Amino acid sequence: MRITVDQDKCCGAGSCVLSAPDVFDQRDEDGVVVLLDPSPAEHLHAAVQEAADVCPAAAIALSEPE
């Protein structure tokens, strides 16, 4: 799994951090998503998928590694 985030789309809701705190964080100054791990271990994939699914701004994109 490969993750990309669009910080311009992010609304700072924080649902990604709640779903997958090992993969996502937020900037202190404005709450915008910070990607901690663009290629997380397999045991985190379900949490990352949930984070992408619940993101209100659709700022998280998932793809298969090349």
Predicted model as a PDB file, atoms N, CA, C, CB and O in Angstrom, pLDDT in the B-factor column:
MODEL        1                                                                  
ATOM      1  N   MET A   1       0.834  -1.184   0.000  1.00 94.00           N  
ATOM      2  CA  MET A   1       0.000   0.000   0.000  1.00 94.00           C  
ATOM      3  C   MET A   1       0.879   1.247   0.000  1.00 94.00           C  
ATOM      4  CB  MET A   1      -0.949  -0.002   1.212  1.00 94.00           C  
ATOM      5  O   MET A   1       1.873   1.341   0.720  1.00 94.00           O  
ATOM      6  N   ARG A   2       0.474   2.193  -0.831  1.00 97.00           N  
ATOM      7  CA  ARG A   2       1.166   3.480  -0.894  1.00 97.00           C  
ATOM      8  C   ARG A   2       0.128   4.564  -0.602  1.00 97.00           C  
ATOM      9  CB  ARG A   2       1.862   3.704  -2.305  1.00 97.00           C  
ATOM     10  O   ARG A   2      -0.990   4.526  -1.117  1.00 97.00           O  
ATOM     11  N   ILE A   3       0.514   5.522   0.225  1.00 98.00           N  
ATOM     12  CA  ILE A   3      -0.399   6.584   0.639  1.00 98.00           C  
ATOM     13  C   ILE A   3       0.132   7.923   0.153  1.00 98.00           C  
ATOM     14  CB  ILE A   3      -0.580   6.593   2.178  1.00 98.00           C  
ATOM     15  O   ILE A   3       1.329   8.199   0.227  1.00 98.00           O  
ATOM     16  N   THR A   4      -0.775   8.743  -0.341  1.00 97.00           N  
ATOM     17  CA  THR A   4      -0.454  10.139  -0.621  1.00 97.00           C  
ATOM     18  C   THR A   4      -1.545  10.989   0.034  1.00 97.00           C  
ATOM     19  CB  THR A   4      -0.354  10.417  -2.180  1.00 97.00           C  
ATOM     20  O   THR A   4      -2.696  10.567   0.144  1.00 97.00           O  
ATOM     21  N   VAL A   5      -1.167  12.173   0.458  1.00 98.00           N  
ATOM     22  CA  VAL A   5      -2.145  13.095   1.041  1.00 98.00           C  
ATOM     23  C   VAL A   5      -2.081  14.421   0.298  1.00 98.00           C  
ATOM     24  CB  VAL A   5      -1.887  13.304   2.564  1.00 98.00           C  
ATOM     25  O   VAL A   5      -1.020  14.852  -0.154  1.00 98.00           O  
ATOM     26  N   ASP A   6      -3.228  15.050   0.184  1.00 98.00           N  
ATOM     27  CA  ASP A   6      -3.315  16.369  -0.438  1.00 98.00           C  
ATOM     28  C   ASP A   6      -3.566  17.368   0.688  1.00 98.00           C  
ATOM     29  CB  ASP A   6      -4.456  16.431  -1.542  1.00 98.00           C  
ATOM     30  O   ASP A   6      -4.700  17.541   1.134  1.00 98.00           O  
ATOM     31  N   GLN A   7      -2.508  18.019   1.139  1.00 97.00           N  
ATOM     32  CA  GLN A   7      -2.632  18.949   2.254  1.00 97.00           C  
ATOM     33  C   GLN A   7      -3.512  20.143   1.907  1.00 97.00           C  
ATOM     34  CB  GLN A   7      -1.263  19.429   2.683  1.00 97.00           C  
ATOM     35  O   GLN A   7      -4.079  20.770   2.802  1.00 97.00           O  
ATOM     36  N   ASP A   8      -3.634  20.465   0.633  1.00 97.00           N  
ATOM     37  CA  ASP A   8      -4.497  21.577   0.235  1.00 97.00           C  
ATOM     38  C   ASP A   8      -5.973  21.250   0.424  1.00 97.00           C  
ATOM     39  CB  ASP A   8      -4.236  21.947  -1.214  1.00 97.00           C  
ATOM     40  O   ASP A   8      -6.779  22.147   0.673  1.00 97.00           O  
ATOM     41  N   LYS A   9      -6.331  19.977   0.310  1.00 97.00           N  
ATOM     42  CA  LYS A   9      -7.714  19.539   0.510  1.00 97.00           C  
ATOM     43  C   LYS A   9      -8.056  19.358   1.986  1.00 97.00           C  
ATOM     44  CB  LYS A   9      -7.958  18.238  -0.232  1.00 97.00           C  
ATOM     45  O   LYS A   9      -9.217  19.487   2.375  1.00 97.00           O  
ATOM     46  N   CYS A  10      -7.063  19.063   2.798  1.00 98.00           N  
ATOM     47  CA  CYS A  10      -7.291  18.707   4.203  1.00 98.00           C  
ATOM     48  C   CYS A  10      -8.024  19.815   4.948  1.00 98.00           C  
ATOM     49  CB  CYS A  10      -5.962  18.408   4.896  1.00 98.00           C  
ATOM     50  O   CYS A  10      -7.674  20.990   4.842  1.00 98.00           O  
ATOM     51  N   CYS A  11      -9.048  19.422   5.705  1.00 96.00           N  
ATOM     52  CA  CYS A  11      -9.821  20.398   6.488  1.00 96.00           C  
ATOM     53  C   CYS A  11      -9.478  20.339   7.974  1.00 96.00           C  
ATOM     54  CB  CYS A  11     -11.318  20.157   6.298  1.00 96.00           C  
ATOM     55  O   CYS A  11     -10.064  21.068   8.774  1.00 96.00           O  
ATOM     56  N   GLY A  12      -8.534  19.478   8.348  1.00 96.00           N  
ATOM     57  CA  GLY A  12      -8.077  19.424   9.731  1.00 96.00           C  
ATOM     58  C   GLY A  12      -9.022  18.724  10.687  1.00 96.00           C  
ATOM     59  O   GLY A  12      -8.973  18.982  11.889  1.00 96.00           O  
ATOM     60  N   ALA A  13      -9.884  17.841  10.188  1.00 96.00           N  
ATOM     61  CA  ALA A  13     -10.853  17.156  11.046  1.00 96.00           C  
ATOM     62  C   ALA A  13     -10.184  16.194  12.028  1.00 96.00           C  
ATOM     63  CB  ALA A  13     -11.855  16.398  10.193  1.00 96.00           C  
ATOM     64  O   ALA A  13     -10.691  15.982  13.129  1.00 96.00           O  
ATOM     65  N   GLY A  14      -9.059  15.618  11.638  1.00 96.00           N  
ATOM     66  CA  GLY A  14      -8.324  14.726  12.530  1.00 96.00           C  
ATOM     67  C   GLY A  14      -8.801  13.292  12.555  1.00 96.00           C  
ATOM     68  O   GLY A  14      -8.288  12.491  13.336  1.00 96.00           O  
ATOM     69  N   SER A  15      -9.765  12.945  11.726  1.00 97.00           N  
ATOM     70  CA  SER A  15     -10.272  11.572  11.731  1.00 97.00           C  
ATOM     71  C   SER A  15      -9.202  10.573  11.302  1.00 97.00           C  
ATOM     72  CB  SER A  15     -11.484  11.456  10.813  1.00 97.00           C  
ATOM     73  O   SER A  15      -9.230   9.421  11.735  1.00 97.00           O  
ATOM     74  N   CYS A  16      -8.275  10.989  10.472  1.00 97.00           N  
ATOM     75  CA  CYS A  16      -7.199  10.095  10.049  1.00 97.00           C  
ATOM     76  C   CYS A  16      -6.283   9.740  11.222  1.00 97.00           C  
ATOM     77  CB  CYS A  16      -6.385  10.740   8.920  1.00 97.00           C  
ATOM     78  O   CYS A  16      -5.844   8.598  11.351  1.00 97.00           O  
ATOM     79  N   VAL A  17      -6.005  10.711  12.060  1.00 97.00           N  
ATOM     80  CA  VAL A  17      -5.146  10.483  13.229  1.00 97.00           C  
ATOM     81  C   VAL A  17      -5.837   9.545  14.217  1.00 97.00           C  
ATOM     82  CB  VAL A  17      -4.792  11.825  13.920  1.00 97.00           C  
ATOM     83  O   VAL A  17      -5.188   8.690  14.820  1.00 97.00           O  
ATOM     84  N   LEU A  18      -7.134   9.701  14.383  1.00 97.00           N  
ATOM     85  CA  LEU A  18      -7.880   8.816  15.272  1.00 97.00           C  
ATOM     86  C   LEU A  18      -7.905   7.388  14.737  1.00 97.00           C  
ATOM     87  CB  LEU A  18      -9.306   9.331  15.458  1.00 97.00           C  
ATOM     88  O   LEU A  18      -7.843   6.435  15.514  1.00 97.00           O  
ATOM     89  N   SER A  19      -7.996   7.233  13.421  1.00 97.00           N  
ATOM     90  CA  SER A  19      -8.055   5.903  12.813  1.00 97.00           C  
ATOM     91  C   SER A  19      -6.700   5.225  12.728  1.00 97.00           C  
ATOM     92  CB  SER A  19      -8.647   5.998  11.440  1.00 97.00           C  
ATOM     93  O   SER A  19      -6.597   4.021  12.961  1.00 97.00           O  
ATOM     94  N   ALA A  20      -5.663   5.973  12.399  1.00 98.00           N  
ATOM     95  CA  ALA A  20      -4.331   5.391  12.168  1.00 98.00           C  
ATOM     96  C   ALA A  20      -3.238   6.321  12.690  1.00 98.00           C  
ATOM     97  CB  ALA A  20      -4.114   5.110  10.662  1.00 98.00           C  
ATOM     98  O   ALA A  20      -2.538   6.958  11.903  1.00 98.00           O  
ATOM     99  N   PRO A  21      -3.088   6.401  14.010  1.00 98.00           N  
ATOM    100  CA  PRO A  21      -2.122   7.345  14.594  1.00 98.00           C  
ATOM    101  C   PRO A  21      -0.657   7.009  14.310  1.00 98.00           C  
ATOM    102  CB  PRO A  21      -2.323   7.404  16.073  1.00 98.00           C  
ATOM    103  O   PRO A  21       0.211   7.866  14.475  1.00 98.00           O  
ATOM    104  N   ASP A  22      -0.371   5.785  13.890  1.00 97.00           N  
ATOM    105  CA  ASP A  22       1.004   5.428  13.531  1.00 97.00           C  
ATOM    106  C   ASP A  22       1.370   5.912  12.131  1.00 97.00           C  
ATOM    107  CB  ASP A  22       1.194   3.919  13.620  1.00 97.00           C  
ATOM    108  O   ASP A  22       2.542   5.922  11.756  1.00 97.00           O  
ATOM    109  N   VAL A  23       0.368   6.310  11.368  1.00 98.00           N  
ATOM    110  CA  VAL A  23       0.588   6.686   9.969  1.00 98.00           C  
ATOM    111  C   VAL A  23       0.344   8.175   9.723  1.00 98.00           C  
ATOM    112  CB  VAL A  23      -0.315   5.864   9.063  1.00 98.00           C  
ATOM    113  O   VAL A  23       0.995   8.782   8.872  1.00 98.00           O  
ATOM    114  N   PHE A  24      -0.591   8.759  10.467  1.00 98.00           N  
ATOM    115  CA  PHE A  24      -0.965  10.158  10.257  1.00 98.00           C  
ATOM    116  C   PHE A  24      -0.781  10.980  11.531  1.00 98.00           C  
ATOM    117  CB  PHE A  24      -2.416  10.253   9.779  1.00 98.00           C  
ATOM    118  O   PHE A  24      -0.920  10.474  12.644  1.00 98.00           O  
ATOM    119  N   ASP A  25      -0.469  12.241  11.339  1.00 98.00           N  
ATOM    120  CA  ASP A  25      -0.428  13.214  12.427  1.00 98.00           C  
ATOM    121  C   ASP A  25      -0.996  14.514  11.871  1.00 98.00           C  
ATOM    122  CB  ASP A  25       1.043  13.411  12.993  1.00 98.00           C  
ATOM    123  O   ASP A  25      -1.390  14.579  10.707  1.00 98.00           O  
ATOM    124  N   GLN A  26      -1.037  15.546  12.706  1.00 98.00           N  
ATOM    125  CA  GLN A  26      -1.514  16.850  12.273  1.00 98.00           C  
ATOM    126  C   GLN A  26      -0.516  17.917  12.673  1.00 98.00           C  
ATOM    127  CB  GLN A  26      -2.898  17.155  12.867  1.00 98.00           C  
ATOM    128  O   GLN A  26       0.137  17.822  13.712  1.00 98.00           O  
ATOM    129  N   ARG A  27      -0.406  18.945  11.821  1.00 97.00           N  
ATOM    130  CA  ARG A  27       0.442  20.084  12.159  1.00 97.00           C  
ATOM    131  C   ARG A  27      -0.178  20.829  13.325  1.00 97.00           C  
ATOM    132  CB  ARG A  27       0.633  21.026  10.942  1.00 97.00           C  
ATOM    133  O   ARG A  27      -1.394  21.007  13.389  1.00 97.00           O  
ATOM    134  N   ASP A  28       0.671  21.262  14.247  1.00 96.00           N  
ATOM    135  CA  ASP A  28       0.185  21.973  15.431  1.00 96.00           C  
ATOM    136  C   ASP A  28      -0.479  23.302  15.079  1.00 96.00           C  
ATOM    137  CB  ASP A  28       1.331  22.216  16.395  1.00 96.00           C  
ATOM    138  O   ASP A  28      -1.476  23.682  15.692  1.00 96.00           O  
ATOM    139  N   GLU A  29       0.070  24.002  14.100  1.00 96.00           N  
ATOM    140  CA  GLU A  29      -0.413  25.352  13.824  1.00 96.00           C  
ATOM    141  C   GLU A  29      -1.777  25.413  13.136  1.00 96.00           C  
ATOM    142  CB  GLU A  29       0.582  26.060  12.984  1.00 96.00           C  
ATOM    143  O   GLU A  29      -2.515  26.380  13.326  1.00 96.00           O  
ATOM    144  N   ASP A  30      -2.126  24.396  12.338  1.00 96.00           N  
ATOM    145  CA  ASP A  30      -3.403  24.486  11.615  1.00 96.00           C  
ATOM    146  C   ASP A  30      -4.165  23.168  11.500  1.00 96.00           C  
ATOM    147  CB  ASP A  30      -3.156  25.014  10.246  1.00 96.00           C  
ATOM    148  O   ASP A  30      -5.247  23.139  10.913  1.00 96.00           O  
ATOM    149  N   GLY A  31      -3.632  22.085  12.041  1.00 96.00           N  
ATOM    150  CA  GLY A  31      -4.333  20.808  12.027  1.00 96.00           C  
ATOM    151  C   GLY A  31      -4.279  20.042  10.727  1.00 96.00           C  
ATOM    152  O   GLY A  31      -4.918  18.997  10.604  1.00 96.00           O  
ATOM    153  N   VAL A  32      -3.538  20.530   9.756  1.00 97.00           N  
ATOM    154  CA  VAL A  32      -3.442  19.853   8.461  1.00 97.00           C  
ATOM    155  C   VAL A  32      -2.682  18.535   8.615  1.00 97.00           C  
ATOM    156  CB  VAL A  32      -2.742  20.764   7.416  1.00 97.00           C  
ATOM    157  O   VAL A  32      -1.726  18.431   9.383  1.00 97.00           O  
ATOM    158  N   VAL A  33      -3.130  17.550   7.873  1.00 97.00           N  
ATOM    159  CA  VAL A  33      -2.561  16.203   7.945  1.00 97.00           C  
ATOM    160  C   VAL A  33      -1.062  16.194   7.631  1.00 97.00           C  
ATOM    161  CB  VAL A  33      -3.294  15.275   6.982  1.00 97.00           C  
ATOM    162  O   VAL A  33      -0.578  16.931   6.771  1.00 97.00           O  
ATOM    163  N   VAL A  34      -0.346  15.332   8.361  1.00 97.00           N  
ATOM    164  CA  VAL A  34       1.065  15.056   8.115  1.00 97.00           C  
ATOM    165  C   VAL A  34       1.179  13.549   7.947  1.00 97.00           C  
ATOM    166  CB  VAL A  34       1.994  15.592   9.288  1.00 97.00           C  
ATOM    167  O   VAL A  34       0.743  12.790   8.813  1.00 97.00           O  
ATOM    168  N   LEU A  35       1.754  13.120   6.850  1.00 98.00           N  
ATOM    169  CA  LEU A  35       1.925  11.696   6.576  1.00 98.00           C  
ATOM    170  C   LEU A  35       3.231  11.223   7.218  1.00 98.00           C  
ATOM    171  CB  LEU A  35       1.925  11.415   5.038  1.00 98.00           C  
ATOM    172  O   LEU A  35       4.316  11.668   6.843  1.00 98.00           O  
ATOM    173  N   LEU A  36       3.109  10.318   8.188  1.00 98.00           N  
ATOM    174  CA  LEU A  36       4.285   9.813   8.890  1.00 98.00           C  
ATOM    175  C   LEU A  36       4.922   8.622   8.178  1.00 98.00           C  
ATOM    176  CB  LEU A  36       3.913   9.421  10.303  1.00 98.00           C  
ATOM    177  O   LEU A  36       6.132   8.416   8.270  1.00 98.00           O  
ATOM    178  N   ASP A  37       4.106   7.836   7.465  1.00 97.00           N  
ATOM    179  CA  ASP A  37       4.602   6.613   6.829  1.00 97.00           C  
ATOM    180  C   ASP A  37       3.865   6.385   5.517  1.00 97.00           C  
ATOM    181  CB  ASP A  37       4.431   5.389   7.768  1.00 97.00           C  
ATOM    182  O   ASP A  37       2.727   5.918   5.535  1.00 97.00           O  
ATOM    183  N   PRO A  38       4.480   6.702   4.372  1.00 96.00           N  
ATOM    184  CA  PRO A  38       3.791   6.550   3.091  1.00 96.00           C  
ATOM    185  C   PRO A  38       3.613   5.098   2.634  1.00 96.00           C  
ATOM    186  CB  PRO A  38       4.541   7.299   2.042  1.00 96.00           C  
ATOM    187  O   PRO A  38       2.831   4.824   1.724  1.00 96.00           O  
ATOM    188  N   SER A  39       4.335   4.174   3.265  1.00 96.00           N  
ATOM    189  CA  SER A  39       4.225   2.747   2.922  1.00 96.00           C  
ATOM    190  C   SER A  39       4.144   1.925   4.210  1.00 96.00           C  
ATOM    191  CB  SER A  39       5.442   2.281   2.046  1.00 96.00           C  
ATOM    192  O   SER A  39       5.119   1.275   4.589  1.00 96.00           O  
ATOM    193  N   PRO A  40       2.995   1.949   4.884  1.00 97.00           N  
ATOM    194  CA  PRO A  40       2.892   1.300   6.195  1.00 97.00           C  
ATOM    195  C   PRO A  40       2.911  -0.229   6.106  1.00 97.00           C  
ATOM    196  CB  PRO A  40       1.621   1.749   6.888  1.00 97.00           C  
ATOM    197  O   PRO A  40       2.620  -0.814   5.062  1.00 97.00           O  
ATOM    198  N   ALA A  41       3.256  -0.847   7.216  1.00 96.00           N  
ATOM    199  CA  ALA A  41       3.264  -2.307   7.309  1.00 96.00           C  
ATOM    200  C   ALA A  41       1.842  -2.845   7.104  1.00 96.00           C  
ATOM    201  CB  ALA A  41       3.833  -2.770   8.683  1.00 96.00           C  
ATOM    202  O   ALA A  41       0.856  -2.136   7.305  1.00 96.00           O  
ATOM    203  N   GLU A  42       1.771  -4.083   6.709  1.00 96.00           N  
ATOM    204  CA  GLU A  42       0.482  -4.681   6.352  1.00 96.00           C  
ATOM    205  C   GLU A  42      -0.521  -4.671   7.508  1.00 96.00           C  
ATOM    206  CB  GLU A  42       0.693  -6.102   5.881  1.00 96.00           C  
ATOM    207  O   GLU A  42      -1.722  -4.534   7.273  1.00 96.00           O  
ATOM    208  N   HIS A  43      -0.058  -4.812   8.734  1.00 98.00           N  
ATOM    209  CA  HIS A  43      -0.995  -4.838   9.861  1.00 98.00           C  
ATOM    210  C   HIS A  43      -1.691  -3.490  10.079  1.00 98.00           C  
ATOM    211  CB  HIS A  43      -0.261  -5.245  11.130  1.00 98.00           C  
ATOM    212  O   HIS A  43      -2.652  -3.412  10.845  1.00 98.00           O  
ATOM    213  N   LEU A  44      -1.223  -2.441   9.423  1.00 98.00           N  
ATOM    214  CA  LEU A  44      -1.842  -1.119   9.522  1.00 98.00           C  
ATOM    215  C   LEU A  44      -2.799  -0.809   8.368  1.00 98.00           C  
ATOM    216  CB  LEU A  44      -0.768  -0.063   9.576  1.00 98.00           C  
ATOM    217  O   LEU A  44      -3.494   0.207   8.398  1.00 98.00           O  
ATOM    218  N   HIS A  45      -2.840  -1.664   7.368  1.00 97.00           N  
ATOM    219  CA  HIS A  45      -3.614  -1.377   6.158  1.00 97.00           C  
ATOM    220  C   HIS A  45      -5.098  -1.154   6.434  1.00 97.00           C  
ATOM    221  CB  HIS A  45      -3.455  -2.505   5.174  1.00 97.00           C  
ATOM    222  O   HIS A  45      -5.695  -0.250   5.848  1.00 97.00           O  
ATOM    223  N   ALA A  46      -5.706  -1.947   7.303  1.00 98.00           N  
ATOM    224  CA  ALA A  46      -7.140  -1.778   7.586  1.00 98.00           C  
ATOM    225  C   ALA A  46      -7.401  -0.419   8.222  1.00 98.00           C  
ATOM    226  CB  ALA A  46      -7.652  -2.905   8.511  1.00 98.00           C  
ATOM    227  O   ALA A  46      -8.374   0.250   7.875  1.00 98.00           O  
ATOM    228  N   ALA A  47      -6.551  -0.010   9.142  1.00 98.00           N  
ATOM    229  CA  ALA A  47      -6.717   1.289   9.792  1.00 98.00           C  
ATOM    230  C   ALA A  47      -6.530   2.433   8.800  1.00 98.00           C  
ATOM    231  CB  ALA A  47      -5.727   1.434  10.949  1.00 98.00           C  
ATOM    232  O   ALA A  47      -7.246   3.433   8.857  1.00 98.00           O  
ATOM    233  N   VAL A  48      -5.570   2.284   7.895  1.00 98.00           N  
ATOM    234  CA  VAL A  48      -5.327   3.309   6.880  1.00 98.00           C  
ATOM    235  C   VAL A  48      -6.512   3.399   5.921  1.00 98.00           C  
ATOM    236  CB  VAL A  48      -4.028   3.007   6.100  1.00 98.00           C  
ATOM    237  O   VAL A  48      -6.922   4.493   5.534  1.00 98.00           O  
ATOM    238  N   GLN A  49      -7.061   2.246   5.540  1.00 98.00           N  
ATOM    239  CA  GLN A  49      -8.237   2.234   4.661  1.00 98.00           C  
ATOM    240  C   GLN A  49      -9.409   2.945   5.338  1.00 98.00           C  
ATOM    241  CB  GLN A  49      -8.631   0.780   4.291  1.00 98.00           C  
ATOM    242  O   GLN A  49     -10.133   3.707   4.697  1.00 98.00           O  
ATOM    243  N   GLU A  50      -9.591   2.692   6.627  1.00 98.00           N  
ATOM    244  CA  GLU A  50     -10.650   3.370   7.376  1.00 98.00           C  
ATOM    245  C   GLU A  50     -10.411   4.876   7.402  1.00 98.00           C  
ATOM    246  CB  GLU A  50     -10.733   2.821   8.810  1.00 98.00           C  
ATOM    247  O   GLU A  50     -11.344   5.660   7.223  1.00 98.00           O  
ATOM    248  N   ALA A  51      -9.160   5.281   7.624  1.00 98.00           N  
ATOM    249  CA  ALA A  51      -8.829   6.703   7.643  1.00 98.00           C  
ATOM    250  C   ALA A  51      -9.184   7.364   6.311  1.00 98.00           C  
ATOM    251  CB  ALA A  51      -7.339   6.901   7.952  1.00 98.00           C  
ATOM    252  O   ALA A  51      -9.746   8.458   6.285  1.00 98.00           O  
ATOM    253  N   ALA A  52      -8.856   6.702   5.224  1.00 98.00           N  
ATOM    254  CA  ALA A  52      -9.176   7.251   3.900  1.00 98.00           C  
ATOM    255  C   ALA A  52     -10.685   7.315   3.692  1.00 98.00           C  
ATOM    256  CB  ALA A  52      -8.525   6.402   2.792  1.00 98.00           C  
ATOM    257  O   ALA A  52     -11.204   8.278   3.127  1.00 98.00           O  
ATOM    258  N   ASP A  53     -11.379   6.282   4.152  1.00 98.00           N  
ATOM    259  CA  ASP A  53     -12.832   6.224   3.965  1.00 98.00           C  
ATOM    260  C   ASP A  53     -13.566   7.306   4.754  1.00 98.00           C  
ATOM    261  CB  ASP A  53     -13.352   4.859   4.372  1.00 98.00           C  
ATOM    262  O   ASP A  53     -14.570   7.836   4.279  1.00 98.00           O  
ATOM    263  N   VAL A  54     -13.084   7.641   5.949  1.00 97.00           N  
ATOM    264  CA  VAL A  54     -13.790   8.607   6.790  1.00 97.00           C  
ATOM    265  C   VAL A  54     -13.310  10.046   6.613  1.00 97.00           C  
ATOM    266  CB  VAL A  54     -13.645   8.215   8.226  1.00 97.00           C  
ATOM    267  O   VAL A  54     -13.890  10.961   7.197  1.00 97.00           O  
ATOM    268  N   CYS A  55     -12.272  10.259   5.827  1.00 97.00           N  
ATOM    269  CA  CYS A  55     -11.762  11.618   5.620  1.00 97.00           C  
ATOM    270  C   CYS A  55     -12.839  12.476   4.942  1.00 97.00           C  
ATOM    271  CB  CYS A  55     -10.458  11.594   4.761  1.00 97.00           C  
ATOM    272  O   CYS A  55     -13.223  12.194   3.807  1.00 97.00           O  
ATOM    273  N   PRO A  56     -13.327  13.517   5.623  1.00 97.00           N  
ATOM    274  CA  PRO A  56     -14.403  14.329   5.045  1.00 97.00           C  
ATOM    275  C   PRO A  56     -13.978  15.136   3.819  1.00 97.00           C  
ATOM    276  CB  PRO A  56     -14.936  15.266   6.088  1.00 97.00           C  
ATOM    277  O   PRO A  56     -14.823  15.551   3.026  1.00 97.00           O  
ATOM    278  N   ALA A  57     -12.692  15.355   3.664  1.00 97.00           N  
ATOM    279  CA  ALA A  57     -12.209  16.154   2.530  1.00 97.00           C  
ATOM    280  C   ALA A  57     -11.647  15.287   1.399  1.00 97.00           C  
ATOM    281  CB  ALA A  57     -11.140  17.130   3.003  1.00 97.00           C  
ATOM    282  O   ALA A  57     -11.211  15.815   0.376  1.00 97.00           O  
ATOM    283  N   ALA A  58     -11.655  13.974   1.574  1.00 97.00           N  
ATOM    284  CA  ALA A  58     -11.083  13.046   0.590  1.00 97.00           C  
ATOM    285  C   ALA A  58      -9.637  13.431   0.258  1.00 97.00           C  
ATOM    286  CB  ALA A  58     -11.940  13.029  -0.699  1.00 97.00           C  
ATOM    287  O   ALA A  58      -9.232  13.435  -0.904  1.00 97.00           O  
ATOM    288  N   ALA A  59      -8.877  13.752   1.300  1.00 98.00           N  
ATOM    289  CA  ALA A  59      -7.494  14.203   1.121  1.00 98.00           C  
ATOM    290  C   ALA A  59      -6.473  13.054   1.122  1.00 98.00           C  
ATOM    291  CB  ALA A  59      -7.141  15.187   2.212  1.00 98.00           C  
ATOM    292  O   ALA A  59      -5.283  13.283   0.905  1.00 98.00           O  
ATOM    293  N   ILE A  60      -6.934  11.835   1.364  1.00 98.00           N  
ATOM    294  CA  ILE A  60      -6.041  10.676   1.438  1.00 98.00           C  
ATOM    295  C   ILE A  60      -6.290   9.779   0.237  1.00 98.00           C  
ATOM    296  CB  ILE A  60      -6.249   9.890   2.763  1.00 98.00           C  
ATOM    297  O   ILE A  60      -7.422   9.367  -0.017  1.00 98.00           O  
ATOM    298  N   ALA A  61      -5.225   9.477  -0.499  1.00 98.00           N  
ATOM    299  CA  ALA A  61      -5.334   8.584  -1.654  1.00 98.00           C  
ATOM    300  C   ALA A  61      -4.480   7.341  -1.402  1.00 98.00           C  
ATOM    301  CB  ALA A  61      -4.889   9.309  -2.969  1.00 98.00           C  
ATOM    302  O   ALA A  61      -3.343   7.435  -0.938  1.00 98.00           O  
ATOM    303  N   LEU A  62      -5.040   6.192  -1.711  1.00 98.00           N  
ATOM    304  CA  LEU A  62      -4.345   4.921  -1.528  1.00 98.00           C  
ATOM    305  C   LEU A  62      -4.115   4.279  -2.887  1.00 98.00           C  
ATOM    306  CB  LEU A  62      -5.150   3.971  -0.600  1.00 98.00           C  
ATOM    307  O   LEU A  62      -4.962   4.354  -3.777  1.00 98.00           O  
ATOM    308  N   SER A  63      -2.956   3.649  -3.031  1.00 96.00           N  
ATOM    309  CA  SER A  63      -2.652   2.948  -4.271  1.00 96.00           C  
ATOM    310  C   SER A  63      -1.735   1.779  -3.957  1.00 96.00           C  
ATOM    311  CB  SER A  63      -2.003   3.900  -5.314  1.00 96.00           C  
ATOM    312  O   SER A  63      -1.213   1.660  -2.848  1.00 96.00           O  
ATOM    313  N   GLU A  64      -1.547   0.927  -4.939  1.00 91.00           N  
ATOM    314  CA  GLU A  64      -0.612  -0.184  -4.790  1.00 91.00           C  
ATOM    315  C   GLU A  64       0.777   0.312  -5.164  1.00 91.00           C  
ATOM    316  CB  GLU A  64      -1.031  -1.407  -5.674  1.00 91.00           C  
ATOM    317  O   GLU A  64       0.917   1.126  -6.076  1.00 91.00           O  
ATOM    318  N   PRO A  65       1.821  -0.174  -4.460  1.00 80.00           N  
ATOM    319  CA  PRO A  65       3.182   0.258  -4.810  1.00 80.00           C  
ATOM    320  C   PRO A  65       3.552  -0.200  -6.209  1.00 80.00           C  
ATOM    321  CB  PRO A  65       4.202  -0.282  -3.797  1.00 80.00           C  
ATOM    322  O   PRO A  65       3.082  -1.231  -6.691  1.00 80.00           O  
ATOM    323  N   GLU A  66       4.390   0.576  -6.839  1.00 74.00           N  
ATOM    324  CA  GLU A  66       4.817   0.245  -8.214  1.00 74.00           C  
ATOM    325  C   GLU A  66       5.921  -0.771  -8.210  1.00 74.00           C  
ATOM    326  CB  GLU A  66       5.277   1.491  -8.958  1.00 74.00           C  
ATOM    327  O   GLU A  66       6.401  -1.165  -9.273  1.00 74.00           O  
TER     328      GLU A  66                                                      
ENDMDL                                                                          
END                                                                             
